[in-house]
Amino acid sequence: MGRRVLIALAVAGLGFALVTAWALESGGIAVVETHAPSGSTRSTHVWYVELDGETWLEAGTPDNPWFKDVARDPVLTFTADGRSGRYRAEPLPGPDAHARVRSLLRQKYGLRDRWVGLLVDPSHSVAVRLVPLELSPAR
């Protein structure tokens, strides 16, 4: 392969990585802290939406590590928008909750959601409602 081809591939790969990082991390991001099987705390950046005063997350697949964590222990810490608190995660499998949360995420994240949808099939995602246990200002 020629040097120009290698440079073009490297630039394309870098561009792809930068667009993906922008899509995933450029705003509207929360951090959830769950309890990993080892007992350590797992911190994960997630997208979230608000619906009727409730906070909703989406597990892109049932195999997401943070989602497996809440299957074992549903208590997590959620931090976003100047608030932090402990919540109980309530997965709501099924087409109705999935469609509702997917629609809200598409509205909130727009082009970013479409880009990520090219990389990850959201058709098997699971909607997760957060029920507040205690809230405090974010640190």
Buried (B, 14 or more C-beta within 10 A) or exposed (E): EEEEEEEEEEEEEEEEEEEBEEBBEEEBEBBBBBBBEEEEEBEBEBBBBEEEEEBBBBBBBEEBEBBBBBEEEBBBBBBBEEBBBBBBBBBBBEEEBBEBBBEBBBEBBEEBBEBBBEEEEBEEBBBBBBEEEEEEEEE
